[in-house]
Amino acid sequence: MLAGRPIAAATGPLEHEDLLALNAHPERKLVLCYLDGWAGENLDFLERVPRLRQLQLLVNKTVDVTSISRLRELESLELLSPASGKISPGALQSVRHAEIRWQIGLRGLLDSGALEHLVISHYPGHDLGCFSALKGLRLLQLDASRLRGSAGVAPLTSLSVLRLRGCRRLACLNELAQLHHLDSLDVEGSSQLTSLAEVFRAQSLRVLHAGDCPRLSSVAGIDQLCRLEEVYLDGTTRVGDCDLSPLLRIPSLRKLFVAWRPGYRPSLAAFEHLIPA
């Protein structure tokens, strides 16, 4: 049965009347969540709602995602459950927003030329090459414990937000200079990262998150980022050469989050106007 408006949330088995109502619903959005009482694992009923536009699936058991391939008008997919089966390559050409837990059967999603917003947990790749065909992508967020570098990102020329959080093996940031619309970069938790030199070539950058990056050697060159407004060097981040003076040469800088370290020069007192209370 369905409950809740404007979102249709399934709290039990879906009846024929439920499917008719969902097809007629202006949002055409369905939420399947075990916290709401959904216990099913068979998605064959999706064949009867072919015009579904938004699907959220959070189930504490493995589900066969094959039927999702038939949702040709689907625009938004959140799939945070273990999955079996696969989404057919090229089937979901209307999907603009996807938030998924990586499984090999979901690679077919990467054929959607409409994708603008992609969030993936448990991404197993060492680089970003498998996303290179997503020319319209504006946001890419990865939880990727095996990621070693950003090679392959250059073709994503529409990208404005890149979040590579908790990528503890990330040691090399490259190809960022080709991202002329990159507005925000987040590499928080990249414990192997020693240099931000390539980042300083991304001239459009306004926000830089580099907290919990304890091996950074220097911020020399950061003043090349003439549009930079916010910088995060907090948590366990320690700038190896202790020289923070390049930060004072960024006229657009409005906010600075930095953890105190002995030896930093100039002292943090020089940045009082930038450090939030």
C-alpha positions as CSV (number, residue, x, y, z in Angstrom):
1,M,0.0,0.0,0.0
2,L,1.0,3.6,-0.5
3,A,1.0,6.3,2.1
4,G,2.1,9.9,2.2
5,R,1.8,12.9,-0.2
6,P,3.3,14.4,-2.3
7,I,5.8,11.5,-2.1
8,A,4.3,8.0,-2.5
9,A,6.0,5.8,0.2
10,A,5.4,2.1,0.1
11,T,4.6,0.6,3.5
12,G,3.6,-2.8,2.3
13,P,2.7,-4.8,-0.8
14,L,1.6,-2.7,-3.8
15,E,-1.9,-3.4,-5.0
16,H,-3.3,-2.6,-8.5
17,E,-5.0,0.5,-7.2
18,D,-1.7,1.7,-5.8
19,L,0.0,1.4,-9.1
20,L,-2.9,3.3,-10.8
21,A,-2.6,6.1,-8.3
22,L,1.2,6.3,-8.7
23,N,0.9,6.5,-12.5
24,A,-1.5,9.5,-12.0
25,H,0.5,11.2,-9.3
26,P,2.0,14.5,-10.5
27,E,5.4,13.8,-8.9
28,R,5.5,10.2,-10.1
29,K,7.9,9.5,-7.2
30,L,8.2,6.2,-5.3
31,V,10.1,5.6,-2.0
32,L,10.8,1.9,-1.0
33,C,12.4,1.9,2.4
34,Y,12.6,-0.8,5.0
35,L,12.2,1.9,7.7
36,D,8.7,2.5,6.4
37,G,7.9,-1.2,6.5
38,W,8.8,-2.1,3.0
39,A,10.1,-5.7,3.0
40,G,9.9,-6.7,-0.6
41,E,12.8,-7.6,-2.9
42,N,10.9,-8.2,-6.2
43,L,10.7,-5.1,-8.3
44,D,8.8,-6.7,-11.2
45,F,5.8,-4.5,-10.5
46,L,7.8,-1.5,-11.9
47,E,6.8,-2.7,-15.3
48,R,3.3,-1.4,-14.5
49,V,4.5,2.1,-13.7
50,P,6.6,2.8,-16.8
51,R,6.3,6.6,-16.4
52,L,7.9,6.7,-13.0
53,R,10.2,9.7,-12.7
54,Q,11.8,9.3,-9.3
55,L,12.7,6.2,-7.4
56,Q,14.3,5.9,-4.0
57,L,15.2,2.4,-2.8
58,L,16.7,1.6,0.6
59,V,16.2,-2.1,1.5
60,N,18.2,-4.2,3.9
61,K,18.4,-7.1,1.5
62,T,19.6,-7.8,-2.0
63,V,17.2,-6.7,-4.8
64,D,17.2,-7.5,-8.5
65,V,17.5,-4.2,-10.3
66,T,16.8,-5.5,-13.8
67,S,13.3,-4.1,-13.9
68,I,14.6,-0.6,-13.3
69,S,15.9,-0.7,-16.9
70,R,12.2,-0.4,-18.1
71,L,11.7,3.0,-16.5
72,R,12.5,5.0,-19.6
73,E,11.2,8.3,-18.1
74,L,13.2,7.9,-14.9
75,E,15.0,11.1,-14.0
76,S,16.2,10.4,-10.4
77,L,17.5,7.2,-8.9
78,E,18.7,6.6,-5.3
79,L,19.7,3.0,-4.8
80,L,21.5,2.4,-1.6
81,S,20.8,-1.3,-1.3
82,P,22.8,-4.4,-2.3
83,A,21.8,-5.3,-5.9
84,S,21.8,-8.2,-8.2
85,G,21.0,-8.3,-11.9
86,K,21.9,-5.3,-14.0
87,I,20.7,-2.2,-15.6
88,S,20.9,-2.5,-19.3
89,P,23.4,-0.2,-21.0
90,G,21.7,2.8,-22.6
91,A,18.4,2.0,-21.0
92,L,18.1,5.0,-18.7
93,Q,18.8,7.9,-21.0
94,S,16.6,10.4,-18.9
95,V,18.4,9.9,-15.6
96,R,19.8,13.3,-14.4
97,H,20.4,12.5,-10.7
98,A,21.8,9.2,-9.4
99,E,22.9,8.3,-5.9
100,I,24.1,4.7,-5.8
101,R,26.1,2.1,-3.9
102,W,28.5,0.8,-6.6
103,Q,27.8,-2.6,-8.0
104,I,29.0,-3.9,-11.4
105,G,25.4,-4.4,-12.5
106,L,24.8,-0.6,-12.3
107,R,27.5,0.4,-14.8
108,G,24.7,0.8,-17.4
109,L,23.8,4.0,-15.6
110,L,27.0,5.6,-16.8
111,D,25.6,5.5,-20.4
112,S,23.0,8.2,-19.5
113,G,23.9,11.2,-21.5
114,A,21.6,13.3,-19.3
115,L,23.5,12.7,-16.0
116,E,24.2,15.9,-14.2
117,H,24.5,14.8,-10.5
118,L,26.3,11.5,-9.6
119,V,27.0,10.3,-6.0
120,I,28.7,6.9,-5.6
121,S,29.7,5.0,-2.4
122,H,32.1,2.1,-2.4
123,Y,33.6,3.1,-5.8
124,P,36.4,0.5,-6.5
125,G,38.3,2.3,-9.3
126,H,41.9,3.7,-9.1
127,D,41.1,6.7,-11.3
128,L,38.1,8.5,-12.9
129,G,38.4,7.2,-16.4
130,C,35.1,5.3,-16.4
131,F,33.2,8.7,-16.0
132,S,34.8,10.3,-19.0
133,A,31.8,10.0,-21.3
134,L,29.5,12.0,-18.9
135,K,30.1,15.3,-20.7
136,G,27.1,17.0,-18.9
137,L,28.1,16.0,-15.4
138,R,28.0,19.0,-13.0
139,L,28.5,17.2,-9.7
140,L,30.6,14.1,-9.0
141,Q,30.9,12.8,-5.4
142,L,32.8,9.6,-4.6
143,D,33.5,7.5,-1.5
144,A,36.5,5.6,-3.0
145,S,39.0,4.0,-0.7
146,R,41.0,2.6,-3.7
147,L,41.1,5.9,-5.7
148,R,44.8,6.9,-6.3
149,G,44.4,9.8,-8.7
150,S,42.0,12.0,-10.7
151,A,43.2,10.9,-14.1
152,G,40.3,10.7,-16.6
153,V,38.5,13.8,-15.2
154,A,39.6,16.2,-18.0
155,P,36.6,15.4,-20.4
156,L,34.1,16.4,-17.7
157,T,34.2,20.0,-18.8
158,S,30.8,20.9,-17.3
159,L,31.9,19.8,-13.8
160,S,31.4,22.4,-11.1
161,V,31.6,20.3,-7.9
162,L,34.1,17.5,-7.4
163,R,34.0,15.7,-4.0
164,L,36.6,13.0,-3.3
165,R,36.1,12.6,0.4
166,G,37.8,10.0,2.5
167,C,40.0,8.7,-0.4
168,R,42.8,7.6,1.8
169,R,45.0,6.4,-1.1
170,L,44.5,9.5,-3.2
171,A,48.0,10.8,-3.9
172,C,47.8,12.6,-7.2
173,L,45.4,15.3,-8.4
174,N,45.8,15.8,-12.1
175,E,43.9,17.2,-15.2
176,L,42.1,19.8,-13.0
177,A,43.3,22.7,-15.1
178,Q,41.0,21.5,-17.9
179,L,37.9,21.9,-15.7
180,H,37.2,25.5,-16.5
181,H,33.9,25.6,-14.6
182,L,35.1,23.8,-11.4
183,D,33.7,25.9,-8.5
184,S,34.3,23.6,-5.5
185,L,36.8,20.8,-4.8
186,D,36.7,18.6,-1.7
187,V,39.6,16.2,-1.0
188,E,39.0,16.0,2.8
189,G,40.5,12.9,4.3
190,S,43.1,12.3,1.6
191,S,45.8,11.2,4.0
192,Q,48.4,10.4,1.2
193,L,48.1,13.7,-0.6
194,T,51.3,15.8,-0.4
195,S,50.8,18.5,-3.0
196,L,48.0,20.8,-4.2
197,A,50.1,22.2,-7.1
198,E,47.7,20.9,-9.8
199,V,44.7,22.3,-7.8
200,F,46.2,25.8,-8.1
201,R,45.8,25.6,-11.9
202,A,42.0,25.3,-11.6
203,Q,41.5,29.1,-12.0
204,S,37.7,29.0,-11.5
205,L,37.9,27.5,-8.0
206,R,36.0,29.3,-5.2
207,V,35.9,26.7,-2.5
208,L,38.7,24.3,-1.5
209,H,38.3,21.6,1.2
210,A,41.6,20.0,2.2
211,G,40.9,19.1,5.8
212,D,42.4,16.0,7.4
213,C,45.2,15.9,4.8
214,P,48.2,15.6,7.2
215,R,50.9,15.3,4.6
216,L,50.5,18.5,2.6
217,S,53.9,20.0,2.0
218,S,53.0,23.6,1.2
219,V,50.3,26.0,0.0
220,A,52.8,28.0,-2.1
221,G,51.0,29.0,-5.3
222,I,47.5,29.1,-3.8
223,D,47.4,32.8,-4.5
224,Q,47.1,31.9,-8.2
225,L,43.4,31.2,-7.4
226,C,42.2,34.7,-7.7
227,R,38.5,33.7,-7.2
228,L,39.0,31.6,-4.1
229,E,36.6,32.5,-1.3
230,E,36.8,29.6,1.2
231,V,39.7,27.4,2.3
232,Y,39.5,24.5,4.7
233,L,42.9,23.3,6.1
234,D,41.4,22.0,9.4
235,G,41.3,18.7,11.2
236,T,44.7,16.8,11.0
237,T,46.0,19.0,8.1
238,R,49.5,20.3,8.7
239,V,51.2,22.5,6.1
240,G,54.7,21.1,6.0
241,D,56.7,24.2,5.4
242,C,54.6,26.2,7.9
243,D,54.3,29.1,5.5
244,L,50.7,30.4,5.4
245,S,51.6,33.8,3.8
246,P,50.3,32.9,0.3
247,L,46.8,32.9,1.8
248,L,47.2,36.6,2.6
249,R,47.7,37.3,-1.1
250,I,44.2,36.1,-2.1
251,P,42.1,39.3,-2.3
252,S,38.8,37.3,-2.7
253,L,39.3,35.1,0.4
254,R,36.4,35.4,2.8
255,K,36.7,32.4,5.1
256,L,39.6,30.3,6.4
257,F,39.3,27.2,8.5
258,V,42.7,26.2,9.8
259,A,44.0,24.2,12.8
260,W,46.7,25.9,14.8
261,R,50.1,24.3,14.5
262,P,53.4,25.4,16.2
263,G,55.7,27.2,13.8
264,Y,53.0,28.5,11.4
265,R,53.9,31.9,10.0
266,P,52.5,34.4,10.0
267,S,50.6,33.5,13.2
268,L,46.9,32.9,13.0
269,A,46.4,36.3,14.4
270,A,47.0,37.7,10.9
271,F,44.0,35.8,9.7
272,E,41.5,36.8,12.5
273,H,39.3,38.6,10.0
274,L,38.9,35.4,8.0
275,I,38.5,32.8,10.7
276,P,34.9,32.4,11.8
277,A,34.2,32.8,15.5
